[in-house]
């Protein structure tokens, strides 16, 4: 069973680029293009390379060296579905969303679906309420990634000089689950009850 899950995960793994993209501010400052800060040992050593592979494959920026704020990203790595990311960032008075998912209709051919748009004022308010409830910068990071059939829920939060990474295995409740579901709801994509695990 473990071998089957590992093989499924490899099928959905996007092409790995040598280096991930970063914001212009990172390039100008000559900052590292690593996706995760060295202080986060779990992401840096155990899961970091794989997470960075997904993010780089989707053309996602590094948030660990971003100066733009605030920005939040949800990476969802599921056993039986393709990886998915949802990123929201605030620009002035508006929130912008980018979502990308690797999908397969027959288990052999893989496509990417993508949405990029500005959130409505009401959506922005609902997002801000969810973020305030989750309180990601004050909530202790927990790395609970044990399991066979399930999903890794990875939430990154960046605001000015603050950066926080939260990782959990198929959380049923708590801030990581709440933010993941809040960001998924903004994509406009439909997910059945069995798709969210």
N, C-alpha and C positions, 0 to 999 in steps of 0.2 A: 504494500500500500504506500509506504514512504517513497519507494522508487517511482511509483506511478505519479504521485503528487509532484515530485522533483522534476520528472519529465514534462508534465503539464506546464509547470512554471517556466521551464526553459523554452518551450514553444512560444510563450507569450513575451519572452524577454526581447525588448527592442534592440536594434543594432547598437553596440557600444562604440561611442566615439572616444578618441584618445583623451580629450579634455572637454569638460562641460562648459557651456556658455556662462557668462557672468555679466552683471550690469556694468555700464561704462565706468561708473565710479570705482568699481573694483579694478578695472584695467588701468585707469589713470593712476590709482594709488599703488599699482603693482601688487595688489593683494593676491593671496592664494586663490586658485580657482576650485579648491576643494568644496564639495557640497556641504560638508558638515565640519564644525569646529573640532579641533583636537581635544578640547575639554570634554566632549561627549564620547566617552570610550566605547559605549555600546555601538553607536552608529559608525564611529571611526574604524573599529576593528572587526566587528562581527557582521553587521548588516550594511555598513556604509557603502561598500563597493557595489553591492547589488542594488541598493536604493539609488545610488548615483547613476548606475547603468540605466535604470528606468527613466530617471529625470533627464539625463543627457539624451537618451534616445527620443524623448518627447520634445527636445529643444528647450527644456526648462532652465531658468537662471538659477544660480546659487543664491540662497537667501542668507547664508552664513556671513557673507561679506557685503550684502546689500545695504545701501544707505537710505534707500527709498523706504518710507514707512507710512502706515503700517501695511504689512502683507502677510497673508496666511495661506498655507498650502496643505492639502490633504492628499496623501498617496495611499492608494488602496491596492494591495497585492493579494489576490484571492486564489484559492487552490483550483477552482473550476471555471474561472472567468479570466479574461485579460486584465492587465493592470490598468488603473485609472488614476488621473490626477485632476484635482480642482484647485485653482489658485485664485484668490481675490486680493486686490490691492486698492488702496484708497488714493485717489488723485484729486486733491482739492476737496470739493464737496461730494464727489461721486465715487462709487465703488465699481471696479471693473473685474470681470470674471473671464477666466480661460479654463476650459475643461477639455481633456483629451482621454480617449479610451481606446484600447486595442480590442477589437471584436472579431469573432469568427462565426460565420454562419454554418460552416460544415466541419469544423475541426481541422481543416487543411489550409484554407486560404484565410489570410488575416487582413483586415482593413482597420483604418483608424478613423474614428469619428471625433469631431472637434466642434466646440462652440466658443466664441469669443464675443462678449457683449458688455454693455454698461448696465448695471443693475438699476431698476427703478428706485425711486425714493423710498417707497414702502419696503421693497426688498432690502435696501440698505439699512433701514431702521431695524427690520427683523434680524438681519445679520449682526448688527451692533449689539442688540439685546442678547443674542446667543453668545457672542464673544464675551460680553460682560458677565454672563452667568458662568461661563466656562472658566474665566479668569486664568487663562493659560500661563501667564507669566508668574503667577503666585502659586499655582497648583504644582506640587512636586511631580517631576517626571518619573514615570514608572515604565520599566522595560519588561513587559511580560509577553514573551513571544514563544511560548511553549504550546505545541499542539500539532496535530496532523492535518485534519481537514478543517480548514477555516480560512482566516484572512489576517494579514498584518494591516493594522490601521496606524498610519504614521501622520502626525500633525505637526507642522512647523509653524512657528509664530515669530515674526520679526517686527520690531518697532524701535526705530532709532538705534541705540546701541544695545538693545535687548534682543536676545535670540533664545528660543526654547524649542526643544524637540521632545515630542511625546510619542511613544510607541506602545501598542498593546495588541494582543492576539485576540481577535473576535470579541471585543468588549460588548457586554450586554447593556451597560449603563456607564454613566460618568462623562466627564468633559470631552474625552476623545470621541466617544460615540456620538455625543450631542453635536459637536462641531462637524464631524464627518457627515452625519445625516443632514445637518443644516446646509452644508456646501453641496451635497448631492442634490438636495431639493431645488437648488438654484440652477442646475444644469438644464432643466426641462426634460430630462430623460426619464423614462419609466423603468422602475426596478420592481420586480415581483417580490413577494415575501421571502421566497427561497433564494433570491439573488443577494440579499443583504445578510451577511454573516460575518 
